[in-house]
Amino acid sequence: MATVEEIIFVGTGTSSSVPVISCLTSPKRDCKVCLSTLTPEGRKNIRKNTSLLVRFRKHADPPGARLRNVLIDCGKTFQSSAIEIFPRYGVRELDGVIITHGHADACFGLDDLRGWTLGGAIQPYIDIHLSPESMDVISRTFPFLVDSALATGGGQVADFKFHVFDPEKPFTIHGLDFIPLAAHHGIYQTTQEPYLCYGFKFDDISYISDTNLIPLKTMEIMKDKTKVFIVDCLRRKHSFKNMAPCEAYTALQPAALYMFSGYTASFAFYSGRVNRSSENCQRFIKDVLCWIYTSCRSSRL
């Protein structure tokens, strides 16, 4: 058994991150969000690959023991995010890493985890939990991380123990249960079948980082058991692989809701201006503000 103490948003941006180089170098200089990142007040608009750190207390740990840390996704910008965020909040050991899907912004930072395991610098190895599909992607993309005998150069690679979870069953990391939440995230171009990204329900939090459609079966898993819903939102309008804010709200109406992941340069963090295009959006915004200011949990932004 375990209890979640806090969650830290390690990244809340798209695969390309924000700012976008084409905006920063455009002669028109018409992207206010990207340009704002060059100013002190606009630095909060710098958004790197979506990633979440779950910090929890294992009930069997002795009094005074450190919080357990599980990282969900380790994308291309993980290293720079960790350097900035981990020291700020006293995060060192990683008790597990969960990969939601096999896209670059979710798993291409795995090689940077060598900083934890080389010579046992922080810990001897890291447990990686992932779906069969993601295991296949990583085996092809980073064969040396799966089998160190395939390493070249000095052979200094991260040391992992891979755990392939069953998408139909919960798995446990140091007493905290994670229930896979299958969600559509675009399609396979060859077959036109849905491409799946796995969110997770842990404690009373449901987290889906990348989706354009949440199947009814997944909704039933979350329904009436979710107090905080963290869900994908790429743009203000629906796209072929990501949801829009109002869709995120109407998909599930728990006691509190926070929409965050995959922000493009169309969203400004520090701006107080909001396009209230519907009653649902107004209710969505109200719930977000209520959760940020009154939740007993810590949402480290």
C-alpha positions in Angstrom: 0.0 0.0 0.0 1.1 3.6 -0.7 -0.3 7.1 -0.7 0.5 9.8 -3.3 1.9 12.9 -1.6 2.6 15.1 -4.6 2.9 15.2 -8.4 5.5 17.3 -10.2 5.0 18.3 -13.9 8.4 17.7 -15.3 7.2 18.8 -18.8 4.0 20.0 -20.3 4.9 20.7 -23.9 4.6 19.0 -27.3 7.2 16.8 -29.0 8.7 19.9 -30.6 8.5 21.8 -27.2 7.9 25.5 -26.8 9.4 27.8 -28.0 9.5 26.7 -31.6 12.6 27.6 -33.6 10.6 28.7 -36.6 8.7 31.2 -34.4 11.8 32.6 -32.7 13.5 33.2 -36.1 10.5 34.4 -38.1 11.0 37.9 -39.6 7.3 38.5 -38.8 7.8 38.0 -35.1 4.1 37.3 -34.7 4.2 34.4 -32.2 3.8 36.2 -28.9 4.0 33.0 -26.8 7.4 31.8 -28.3 8.9 35.3 -28.1 7.7 35.7 -24.5 10.1 32.9 -23.5 13.0 35.3 -24.1 11.7 37.5 -21.3 11.9 36.9 -17.5 8.1 37.1 -17.1 7.5 34.7 -20.0 9.9 31.9 -19.0 7.0 29.8 -17.7 6.0 29.5 -21.4 9.0 27.3 -21.9 7.4 23.8 -22.1 9.4 20.6 -22.7 8.3 17.1 -23.5 5.3 16.0 -21.4 6.4 14.1 -18.3 5.1 13.6 -14.8 6.8 12.7 -11.5 4.7 10.8 -9.0 5.9 11.1 -5.4 4.4 8.8 -2.8 4.9 7.3 0.6 5.1 3.5 0.8 3.3 2.4 4.0 5.9 -0.2 4.8 8.8 2.3 4.7 10.1 3.3 8.1 9.3 6.7 9.6 11.4 9.5 8.1 12.1 7.5 4.9 12.3 9.5 1.6 9.4 9.8 -0.7 9.3 7.2 -3.5 9.6 8.6 -7.1 8.1 7.2 -10.3 8.7 9.1 -13.5 6.1 8.8 -16.2 7.8 9.2 -19.6 11.3 10.2 -20.4 11.4 12.1 -23.7 13.9 14.0 -25.8 14.1 16.9 -23.4 14.2 14.9 -20.1 17.8 15.7 -19.3 17.4 19.5 -19.4 14.1 19.2 -17.5 15.7 17.0 -14.8 18.7 19.3 -14.3 16.3 22.2 -13.6 13.6 20.5 -11.6 15.0 17.6 -9.7 17.5 19.6 -7.5 14.8 22.2 -6.9 12.5 19.7 -5.2 15.1 17.3 -3.7 14.5 14.5 -6.2 17.4 12.0 -6.5 16.5 8.3 -6.8 14.1 6.9 -9.3 12.0 3.9 -8.0 10.6 3.3 -11.5 10.0 4.8 -14.9 6.8 4.2 -16.8 6.6 4.6 -20.6 3.2 5.6 -22.0 4.0 4.9 -25.7 6.8 4.5 -28.1 7.0 8.0 -29.6 10.2 10.0 -29.3 8.8 12.6 -26.8 7.9 9.7 -24.5 11.0 7.5 -24.5 14.0 9.0 -26.4 15.5 10.3 -23.2 16.1 6.8 -21.8 19.8 6.9 -22.7 20.2 9.9 -20.4 19.3 7.8 -17.4 22.9 6.5 -17.5 23.6 9.5 -15.2 21.8 7.5 -12.5 23.4 4.1 -13.0 26.9 4.5 -14.4 29.2 3.2 -11.6 26.2 3.1 -9.4 26.4 6.9 -9.2 22.9 7.2 -7.7 21.5 3.6 -8.0 22.6 0.3 -9.6 19.7 0.1 -12.0 16.3 1.5 -12.9 13.1 -0.4 -13.3 11.4 0.4 -16.6 7.7 -0.5 -17.0 6.2 -0.4 -20.5 3.7 -2.1 -22.8 4.6 -4.8 -25.3 4.4 -2.3 -28.1 6.8 0.1 -26.4 9.1 -2.7 -25.6 9.3 -3.5 -29.3 10.0 0.1 -30.2 12.8 0.4 -27.6 14.3 -2.9 -28.6 14.7 -1.7 -32.2 15.6 1.9 -31.4 18.0 1.4 -28.5 19.1 -2.3 -28.7 22.1 -1.5 -26.5 19.8 -0.5 -23.7 18.0 -3.9 -23.8 21.2 -5.9 -24.3 24.4 -4.1 -23.2 26.5 -6.6 -25.3 25.3 -4.6 -28.3 26.9 -1.4 -27.0 29.7 0.2 -29.0 32.3 2.8 -28.0 33.2 2.5 -24.3 30.1 0.4 -23.6 28.9 2.7 -20.9 25.2 2.5 -21.0 22.3 2.8 -18.6 21.5 -0.3 -16.6 17.8 -1.1 -16.8 15.4 -3.9 -15.7 12.5 -4.0 -18.1 9.0 -5.0 -16.9 6.4 -5.5 -19.7 3.0 -4.9 -18.2 -0.3 -6.5 -19.3 -2.5 -3.6 -20.6 -5.5 -5.4 -19.1 -4.1 -5.7 -15.6 -2.8 -3.3 -12.9 0.9 -3.5 -11.8 2.5 -2.3 -8.6 5.6 -0.2 -7.9 6.6 -0.2 -4.3 3.1 -0.5 -3.0 1.4 2.0 -5.4 -1.0 0.4 -7.9 -1.0 1.7 -11.5 -4.0 0.8 -13.7 -3.3 1.1 -17.5 -5.8 3.4 -19.3 -5.8 2.6 -23.0 -6.4 5.7 -25.2 -6.3 6.4 -28.9 -3.4 8.6 -30.1 -3.8 8.8 -33.8 -3.5 5.8 -36.1 -1.1 3.4 -37.7 -0.6 4.8 -41.2 -0.2 1.3 -42.7 -3.4 -0.3 -41.3 -5.5 2.7 -40.2 -5.9 1.0 -36.8 -5.9 3.1 -33.7 -2.4 3.7 -32.2 -2.6 3.3 -28.4 -1.0 5.4 -25.7 -1.4 4.2 -22.1 -2.5 6.5 -19.4 -2.6 5.4 -15.8 -4.8 5.6 -12.8 -3.0 5.7 -9.5 -4.5 6.6 -6.1 -7.4 8.9 -7.0 -5.6 10.5 -10.0 -6.2 9.6 -13.6 -3.4 10.6 -16.1 -3.6 10.4 -19.9 -0.8 12.3 -21.6 -1.6 11.8 -25.3 -5.0 11.1 -26.7 -7.6 12.1 -29.2 -10.2 9.6 -28.1 -10.8 7.8 -24.8 -12.6 4.5 -25.3 -15.7 3.8 -23.2 -14.0 0.9 -21.6 -11.3 3.2 -20.3 -13.9 5.7 -19.1 -15.5 3.1 -17.0 -12.3 2.4 -15.2 -12.0 6.1 -14.3 -15.6 6.8 -13.6 -16.5 7.7 -10.0 -13.0 6.8 -8.9 -11.1 9.9 -10.1 -10.8 13.1 -8.1 -8.0 14.6 -10.3 -8.0 14.1 -14.1 -4.8 15.1 -15.9 -5.3 14.9 -19.7 -3.9 15.9 -23.0 -4.6 19.2 -24.7 -2.6 20.1 -27.8 -4.6 23.0 -29.2 -7.9 24.8 -28.6 -9.5 22.6 -31.3 -9.6 18.9 -31.8 -6.7 17.4 -33.9 -6.2 14.0 -35.4 -4.2 12.8 -32.4 -5.0 15.1 -29.5 -8.0 16.4 -27.6 -9.3 20.0 -27.2 -10.0 21.6 -23.7 -13.8 21.3 -23.8 -13.5 17.7 -25.0 -11.2 17.0 -22.0 -13.7 18.5 -19.6 -16.8 16.7 -21.0 -14.9 13.4 -21.2 -14.9 13.0 -17.5 -16.3 15.2 -14.8 -14.6 14.3 -11.5 -14.5 16.4 -8.3 -11.6 18.3 -9.8 -9.9 18.5 -13.2 -6.6 19.7 -14.5 -5.9 19.8 -18.2 -2.3 20.2 -19.1 -0.2 18.1 -21.5 1.1 18.8 -25.0 0.6 22.5 -25.0 1.6 24.2 -28.3 2.6 27.8 -28.8 -1.1 28.7 -29.0 -1.4 28.7 -25.2 0.2 31.3 -23.0 0.9 30.3 -19.4 1.3 33.7 -17.8 -1.6 35.4 -19.7 -4.8 35.8 -17.9 -6.9 36.0 -21.1 -9.1 33.0 -21.8 -11.4 32.4 -24.7 -14.7 31.4 -23.1 -16.3 29.8 -26.1 -18.9 27.7 -24.3 -20.6 27.0 -20.9 -18.6 23.8 -20.6 -15.3 25.7 -21.1 -16.3 28.2 -18.4 -17.1 25.4 -16.0 -13.8 23.7 -17.0 -11.8 26.9 -16.2 -13.6 27.3 -12.9 -12.7 23.7 -11.9 -9.1 24.2 -12.9 -8.7 27.3 -10.7 -10.5 25.6 -7.8 -8.1 22.6 -8.0 -5.0 24.8 -8.2 -5.9 26.9 -5.2 -7.7 24.5 -2.9 -6.4 21.0 -3.5 -4.6 19.4 -0.6 -2.2 17.9 -3.0 0.9 19.7 -4.3 0.9 20.4 -8.0 4.5 21.6 -8.6 4.3 23.8 -11.8 
